[in-house]
């Protein structure tokens, strides 16, 4: 979404890759890791799962908004409001992927013992 032909936003103040861009690319994996870590740490029930996913989506939008204010993200066609449904979808997919990975890990562990 940040490359041609779309180019909906730029990272930092230029369209070129810089060393700081690499640090920014670490933010998204860390966000996913923290989502899963706190999911296990708090032991979120199925009832509160939707609230948990919505809360993390709002956190994602808030962090993105902070990055917009700091001119880390410069929108050229994107709007912040578009990010909320994207975060909801991506975080829900992350949850499903984590559940599948956990299921197969437990299954493999049981087969080895």
Biotite code that builds the C-alpha atoms (Angstrom):
import biotite.structure as struc

atoms = struc.array([
    struc.Atom([0.000, 0.000, 0.000], chain_id="A", res_id=1, res_name="UNK", atom_name="CA", element="C"),
    struc.Atom([3.002, 2.259, 0.359], chain_id="A", res_id=2, res_name="UNK", atom_name="CA", element="C"),
    struc.Atom([4.501, 1.493, -3.054], chain_id="A", res_id=3, res_name="UNK", atom_name="CA", element="C"),
    struc.Atom([3.489, 2.252, -6.609], chain_id="A", res_id=4, res_name="UNK", atom_name="CA", element="C"),
    struc.Atom([0.890, 2.120, -8.050], chain_id="A", res_id=5, res_name="UNK", atom_name="CA", element="C"),
    struc.Atom([-0.974, 2.849, -4.771], chain_id="A", res_id=6, res_name="UNK", atom_name="CA", element="C"),
    struc.Atom([1.484, 4.900, -2.671], chain_id="A", res_id=7, res_name="UNK", atom_name="CA", element="C"),
    struc.Atom([-1.114, 5.673, -0.009], chain_id="A", res_id=8, res_name="UNK", atom_name="CA", element="C"),
    struc.Atom([1.463, 6.766, 2.578], chain_id="A", res_id=9, res_name="UNK", atom_name="CA", element="C"),
    struc.Atom([5.161, 7.389, 3.098], chain_id="A", res_id=10, res_name="UNK", atom_name="CA", element="C"),
    struc.Atom([7.315, 6.431, 6.027], chain_id="A", res_id=11, res_name="UNK", atom_name="CA", element="C"),
    struc.Atom([9.123, 9.377, 7.583], chain_id="A", res_id=12, res_name="UNK", atom_name="CA", element="C"),
    struc.Atom([9.690, 12.437, 5.455], chain_id="A", res_id=13, res_name="UNK", atom_name="CA", element="C"),
    struc.Atom([10.740, 10.828, 2.194], chain_id="A", res_id=14, res_name="UNK", atom_name="CA", element="C"),
    struc.Atom([9.663, 8.093, -0.151], chain_id="A", res_id=15, res_name="UNK", atom_name="CA", element="C"),
    struc.Atom([13.109, 6.507, 0.078], chain_id="A", res_id=16, res_name="UNK", atom_name="CA", element="C"),
    struc.Atom([14.099, 3.799, 2.540], chain_id="A", res_id=17, res_name="UNK", atom_name="CA", element="C"),
    struc.Atom([16.271, 4.941, 5.418], chain_id="A", res_id=18, res_name="UNK", atom_name="CA", element="C"),
    struc.Atom([17.865, 3.261, 8.428], chain_id="A", res_id=19, res_name="UNK", atom_name="CA", element="C"),
    struc.Atom([15.025, 4.466, 10.681], chain_id="A", res_id=20, res_name="UNK", atom_name="CA", element="C"),
    struc.Atom([12.552, 2.586, 8.456], chain_id="A", res_id=21, res_name="UNK", atom_name="CA", element="C"),
    struc.Atom([14.079, -0.690, 9.633], chain_id="A", res_id=22, res_name="UNK", atom_name="CA", element="C"),
    struc.Atom([13.304, 0.237, 13.238], chain_id="A", res_id=23, res_name="UNK", atom_name="CA", element="C"),
    struc.Atom([9.724, 0.996, 12.223], chain_id="A", res_id=24, res_name="UNK", atom_name="CA", element="C"),
    struc.Atom([9.391, -2.431, 10.639], chain_id="A", res_id=25, res_name="UNK", atom_name="CA", element="C"),
    struc.Atom([10.068, -3.921, 14.084], chain_id="A", res_id=26, res_name="UNK", atom_name="CA", element="C"),
    struc.Atom([6.978, -2.202, 15.507], chain_id="A", res_id=27, res_name="UNK", atom_name="CA", element="C"),
    struc.Atom([4.447, -4.474, 13.784], chain_id="A", res_id=28, res_name="UNK", atom_name="CA", element="C"),
    struc.Atom([5.961, -7.818, 14.852], chain_id="A", res_id=29, res_name="UNK", atom_name="CA", element="C"),
    struc.Atom([6.312, -6.450, 18.396], chain_id="A", res_id=30, res_name="UNK", atom_name="CA", element="C"),
    struc.Atom([2.645, -5.411, 18.318], chain_id="A", res_id=31, res_name="UNK", atom_name="CA", element="C"),
    struc.Atom([1.606, -8.934, 17.270], chain_id="A", res_id=32, res_name="UNK", atom_name="CA", element="C"),
    struc.Atom([3.867, -10.511, 19.885], chain_id="A", res_id=33, res_name="UNK", atom_name="CA", element="C"),
    struc.Atom([2.409, -8.351, 22.661], chain_id="A", res_id=34, res_name="UNK", atom_name="CA", element="C"),
    struc.Atom([-1.126, -9.133, 21.477], chain_id="A", res_id=35, res_name="UNK", atom_name="CA", element="C"),
    struc.Atom([-0.486, -12.884, 21.819], chain_id="A", res_id=36, res_name="UNK", atom_name="CA", element="C"),
    struc.Atom([1.587, -12.541, 24.998], chain_id="A", res_id=37, res_name="UNK", atom_name="CA", element="C"),
    struc.Atom([-1.127, -10.647, 26.875], chain_id="A", res_id=38, res_name="UNK", atom_name="CA", element="C"),
    struc.Atom([-3.767, -12.965, 25.421], chain_id="A", res_id=39, res_name="UNK", atom_name="CA", element="C"),
    struc.Atom([-2.058, -15.823, 27.252], chain_id="A", res_id=40, res_name="UNK", atom_name="CA", element="C"),
    struc.Atom([-0.983, -13.792, 30.283], chain_id="A", res_id=41, res_name="UNK", atom_name="CA", element="C"),
    struc.Atom([-4.477, -12.453, 31.026], chain_id="A", res_id=42, res_name="UNK", atom_name="CA", element="C"),
    struc.Atom([-6.113, -15.709, 29.871], chain_id="A", res_id=43, res_name="UNK", atom_name="CA", element="C"),
    struc.Atom([-8.843, -13.982, 27.880], chain_id="A", res_id=44, res_name="UNK", atom_name="CA", element="C"),
    struc.Atom([-12.105, -15.939, 27.824], chain_id="A", res_id=45, res_name="UNK", atom_name="CA", element="C"),
    struc.Atom([-14.103, -16.514, 24.643], chain_id="A", res_id=46, res_name="UNK", atom_name="CA", element="C"),
    struc.Atom([-16.699, -14.029, 25.902], chain_id="A", res_id=47, res_name="UNK", atom_name="CA", element="C"),
    struc.Atom([-14.154, -11.217, 26.235], chain_id="A", res_id=48, res_name="UNK", atom_name="CA", element="C"),
    struc.Atom([-12.255, -12.110, 23.055], chain_id="A", res_id=49, res_name="UNK", atom_name="CA", element="C"),
    struc.Atom([-14.156, -9.622, 20.889], chain_id="A", res_id=50, res_name="UNK", atom_name="CA", element="C"),
    struc.Atom([-13.556, -6.858, 23.425], chain_id="A", res_id=51, res_name="UNK", atom_name="CA", element="C"),
    struc.Atom([-9.864, -7.805, 23.537], chain_id="A", res_id=52, res_name="UNK", atom_name="CA", element="C"),
    struc.Atom([-9.527, -7.684, 19.739], chain_id="A", res_id=53, res_name="UNK", atom_name="CA", element="C"),
    struc.Atom([-11.373, -4.351, 19.527], chain_id="A", res_id=54, res_name="UNK", atom_name="CA", element="C"),
    struc.Atom([-9.205, -2.920, 22.319], chain_id="A", res_id=55, res_name="UNK", atom_name="CA", element="C"),
    struc.Atom([-6.005, -3.936, 20.533], chain_id="A", res_id=56, res_name="UNK", atom_name="CA", element="C"),
    struc.Atom([-7.344, -2.496, 17.288], chain_id="A", res_id=57, res_name="UNK", atom_name="CA", element="C"),
    struc.Atom([-7.981, 0.813, 19.016], chain_id="A", res_id=58, res_name="UNK", atom_name="CA", element="C"),
    struc.Atom([-4.476, 0.700, 20.498], chain_id="A", res_id=59, res_name="UNK", atom_name="CA", element="C"),
    struc.Atom([-3.103, 0.108, 16.993], chain_id="A", res_id=60, res_name="UNK", atom_name="CA", element="C"),
    struc.Atom([-5.012, 3.082, 15.595], chain_id="A", res_id=61, res_name="UNK", atom_name="CA", element="C"),
    struc.Atom([-3.870, 5.239, 18.545], chain_id="A", res_id=62, res_name="UNK", atom_name="CA", element="C"),
    struc.Atom([-0.221, 4.347, 17.940], chain_id="A", res_id=63, res_name="UNK", atom_name="CA", element="C"),
    struc.Atom([-0.671, 5.016, 14.231], chain_id="A", res_id=64, res_name="UNK", atom_name="CA", element="C"),
    struc.Atom([-2.249, 8.394, 15.074], chain_id="A", res_id=65, res_name="UNK", atom_name="CA", element="C"),
    struc.Atom([0.763, 9.209, 17.239], chain_id="A", res_id=66, res_name="UNK", atom_name="CA", element="C"),
    struc.Atom([3.018, 8.313, 14.306], chain_id="A", res_id=67, res_name="UNK", atom_name="CA", element="C"),
    struc.Atom([0.965, 10.622, 12.061], chain_id="A", res_id=68, res_name="UNK", atom_name="CA", element="C"),
    struc.Atom([1.338, 13.486, 14.548], chain_id="A", res_id=69, res_name="UNK", atom_name="CA", element="C"),
    struc.Atom([5.105, 12.849, 14.713], chain_id="A", res_id=70, res_name="UNK", atom_name="CA", element="C"),
    struc.Atom([5.249, 12.758, 10.888], chain_id="A", res_id=71, res_name="UNK", atom_name="CA", element="C"),
    struc.Atom([6.473, 9.183, 10.866], chain_id="A", res_id=72, res_name="UNK", atom_name="CA", element="C"),
    struc.Atom([3.569, 8.273, 8.581], chain_id="A", res_id=73, res_name="UNK", atom_name="CA", element="C"),
    struc.Atom([2.671, 10.805, 5.939], chain_id="A", res_id=74, res_name="UNK", atom_name="CA", element="C"),
    struc.Atom([-0.602, 9.951, 4.252], chain_id="A", res_id=75, res_name="UNK", atom_name="CA", element="C"),
    struc.Atom([-0.879, 10.629, 0.539], chain_id="A", res_id=76, res_name="UNK", atom_name="CA", element="C"),
    struc.Atom([-4.198, 8.887, -0.015], chain_id="A", res_id=77, res_name="UNK", atom_name="CA", element="C"),
    struc.Atom([-4.828, 6.939, 3.180], chain_id="A", res_id=78, res_name="UNK", atom_name="CA", element="C"),
    struc.Atom([-7.021, 8.125, 6.036], chain_id="A", res_id=79, res_name="UNK", atom_name="CA", element="C"),
    struc.Atom([-6.660, 7.069, 9.655], chain_id="A", res_id=80, res_name="UNK", atom_name="CA", element="C"),
    struc.Atom([-10.267, 5.857, 9.751], chain_id="A", res_id=81, res_name="UNK", atom_name="CA", element="C"),
    struc.Atom([-9.365, 3.191, 7.173], chain_id="A", res_id=82, res_name="UNK", atom_name="CA", element="C"),
    struc.Atom([-6.965, 1.630, 9.657], chain_id="A", res_id=83, res_name="UNK", atom_name="CA", element="C"),
    struc.Atom([-9.558, 0.469, 12.199], chain_id="A", res_id=84, res_name="UNK", atom_name="CA", element="C"),
    struc.Atom([-11.174, -2.213, 10.015], chain_id="A", res_id=85, res_name="UNK", atom_name="CA", element="C"),
    struc.Atom([-7.730, -3.280, 8.799], chain_id="A", res_id=86, res_name="UNK", atom_name="CA", element="C"),
    struc.Atom([-6.517, -3.734, 12.379], chain_id="A", res_id=87, res_name="UNK", atom_name="CA", element="C"),
    struc.Atom([-9.705, -5.617, 13.295], chain_id="A", res_id=88, res_name="UNK", atom_name="CA", element="C"),
    struc.Atom([-9.190, -8.039, 10.406], chain_id="A", res_id=89, res_name="UNK", atom_name="CA", element="C"),
    struc.Atom([-5.449, -8.486, 10.864], chain_id="A", res_id=90, res_name="UNK", atom_name="CA", element="C"),
    struc.Atom([-5.682, -8.988, 14.628], chain_id="A", res_id=91, res_name="UNK", atom_name="CA", element="C"),
    struc.Atom([-8.528, -11.492, 14.212], chain_id="A", res_id=92, res_name="UNK", atom_name="CA", element="C"),
    struc.Atom([-6.429, -13.386, 11.633], chain_id="A", res_id=93, res_name="UNK", atom_name="CA", element="C"),
    struc.Atom([-3.471, -13.282, 14.030], chain_id="A", res_id=94, res_name="UNK", atom_name="CA", element="C"),
    struc.Atom([-5.668, -14.821, 16.729], chain_id="A", res_id=95, res_name="UNK", atom_name="CA", element="C"),
    struc.Atom([-6.889, -17.581, 14.389], chain_id="A", res_id=96, res_name="UNK", atom_name="CA", element="C"),
    struc.Atom([-3.338, -18.309, 13.238], chain_id="A", res_id=97, res_name="UNK", atom_name="CA", element="C"),
    struc.Atom([-2.153, -18.467, 16.852], chain_id="A", res_id=98, res_name="UNK", atom_name="CA", element="C"),
    struc.Atom([-4.956, -20.901, 17.739], chain_id="A", res_id=99, res_name="UNK", atom_name="CA", element="C"),
    struc.Atom([-4.086, -23.142, 14.768], chain_id="A", res_id=100, res_name="UNK", atom_name="CA", element="C"),
    struc.Atom([-0.374, -23.067, 15.604], chain_id="A", res_id=101, res_name="UNK", atom_name="CA", element="C"),
    struc.Atom([-1.090, -23.860, 19.261], chain_id="A", res_id=102, res_name="UNK", atom_name="CA", element="C"),
    struc.Atom([-3.399, -26.729, 18.293], chain_id="A", res_id=103, res_name="UNK", atom_name="CA", element="C"),
    struc.Atom([-0.798, -28.347, 16.042], chain_id="A", res_id=104, res_name="UNK", atom_name="CA", element="C"),
    struc.Atom([1.972, -27.777, 18.572], chain_id="A", res_id=105, res_name="UNK", atom_name="CA", element="C"),
    struc.Atom([-0.045, -29.529, 21.303], chain_id="A", res_id=106, res_name="UNK", atom_name="CA", element="C"),
    struc.Atom([-0.976, -32.315, 18.894], chain_id="A", res_id=107, res_name="UNK", atom_name="CA", element="C"),
    struc.Atom([2.684, -32.819, 17.942], chain_id="A", res_id=108, res_name="UNK", atom_name="CA", element="C"),
    struc.Atom([3.732, -32.769, 21.610], chain_id="A", res_id=109, res_name="UNK", atom_name="CA", element="C"),
    struc.Atom([1.166, -35.438, 22.462], chain_id="A", res_id=110, res_name="UNK", atom_name="CA", element="C"),
    struc.Atom([2.341, -37.637, 19.570], chain_id="A", res_id=111, res_name="UNK", atom_name="CA", element="C"),
    struc.Atom([5.948, -37.483, 20.772], chain_id="A", res_id=112, res_name="UNK", atom_name="CA", element="C"),
    struc.Atom([5.159, -38.471, 24.348], chain_id="A", res_id=113, res_name="UNK", atom_name="CA", element="C"),
])
